[in-house]
Amino acid sequence: MIRELAAYERAPQEAKATEEQLREALFGAHPAVFALIAEEAGGAGEPAVPVGFALWFRNFSTWTGTHGVYLEDLYVTPRARGGGHGKALLAELARICVERGYARFEWSVLDWNEPAIGFYAAIGAEPMDEWTVRRLSGEPLRALAAQAGGTALTSDSLNEATSLSN
């Protein structure tokens, strides 16, 4: 389904994640992301069939002082669209947010994806028009990383320094 999503988003060449990478990210010792799967019942005696997924991770707001959910991908196969699967996945993520005391549930949508934009508006999601996404990857990412002088303290190094001084 990830490759189907990439094709729908007009970027099939960008979908490079391997099964091993996904398995480690989702089910490894320290999961980095989480997933929900939408299924349709199979025929008589047949198992349920996956028809969609939501891939998400926790983020953090310094303004609210709480975690939130960032929805990285939401996808429902074309044949299952209109069956309530997308809304059910979003509703479950909203429930997780409320249950855990998370203040926000956020995601991005491609500006040309009118069906998704309309769907999100219908459930009350507000566009964040004043924000623009920025991304570093490839050579620009490596070039900036090469400029790191090792003087920045991470929360890990601060925790280590604090525990050493106690």
N, C-alpha and C positions, 0 to 999 in steps of 0.2 A: 504494500500500500504506500510505502514511502516513495517508491519510484513513480507510482501513479500520481501522487501529490506533486512531485517534482515536474512531471510532464504537464500536469494541469497548470502549474505556476510558470510554465514556459522556460524551465531550467533543468531539463533532465540530466544534463552533464554535471550538475552540481551535487547530485545525490551520490555520494561516495562512501557513506557509512557502511561498514561490513556487519554481518550478523554477529561476529565476535565483539566488535566495538559496542554494538547495541546491547548485547547480553551483559557485558561488563558494566556499562553505564546504568542499566536497569536493575541488574540482579547481582552485581559484584559486592564486595565487602562494604563499600561505601557508595551506595547508589547516588548518582548525580542527577538523574531524572526519573520521572515516574510516568506511568501510562495507564490509561483507561481504554478498554476495548468495547466497542458496540458489536453486538451479535444479533443475528436473526435465527430463529429456530430452524433446524433442519427438517427434512421430510421425516416421515414415519421411521423411527429407529435410527435416524441420521443425527450426527452431532450438530450443534449450533455452528453457524458460519460467521466468521468475523466480517463485518461490513464497514467498520470505521474505527478511528482511534483518536485519542487526545494525548499528546506528549507534553508534559509540563514539569516545571521545577519551581522551587521556592526562591523568591527574591526578598528584598528587605527595603523598607522605606525609612530613611532617616527622619522624615517629617512626621510620620505616625509612630515611629518606634516599634513597628510590628512587621512581621513577615507578610508576604502576599504570595499569590500564584501568578507565574508567568506561563501562559499557554504558548508553547513553541510551535506546535502543529495541531491542527484540527482537520480531519479528513474523513469523509464518508464516500464510499464508492458510488459512482454515478447511478447504478441501478437501485441503490438503497436510499438515495436522496428523497426528501419529502416524507420519509417514514418516521420522523421524530428522533432519529439517532443523534444528529448534531445537537439538538436542543437538550436531549437527555445527557449527553456528555458534558455540556456546559453547565447544566443544572447540578450534576454531581460535583463538578469542580467548585461551583458556588457553595454547595453544601459543605464541602471540605473547608473552604475559606471561613464560613460562618462558624462551623463547629470548632475550628482551631483558633478563632479570634484573629484571623488575618484581615487586614483592612482593605486590601485591593486584589482584584482579579484583572489582569491586563494581558493584551496580546496585540499583535500587529496584523494588518490586513493590506493586501496589495491594492493600490488605488484604482486599478481597473476591474477589481473583482466585485462588480455591482451586486450579484446575488448574495454574496457574503456580507457586504456592507448593509444591504437592506435587512438581512436576517439579524445582524447584530443590532441594528437600530430598533428592530421590532421587539427585542428583549430588553431594551433600555440601555445598551452600551453606548457610552458617549465618545465621540471622536476627540482625540487629543491634538487638535489641529496646530496648536502652538509648538508642539514638539516635532522634531525631525530625527529620525534614526541615523546614527553614524556607525560605521564599521571599519575596523582595521583587519586586513587579512593579507596573506601572501607576503610579498616583498615589503610593503609599507609597515606591516606588523613586525617583521624581522628587523627592519631599519630602526624603528623606535626602540625595540628591545635592546638593540646593540648600544643604545645611548644610556641605558640604565647604569648608574654608577655604584649600585649596591648600598646607597645611603638611605633608601626608604626603609622604614620599619613596617613589617606586616603585623597583623594581629597575632600571628603565630610567634614571631620573634619577640613581640612585646610580652606575651604570656610566658615565654621561656625566660626572658630577662627578669620578669617579676618573680617567677618561682625561684630563680637562682638567688635573688636578693633577699628572699624571706628566710 
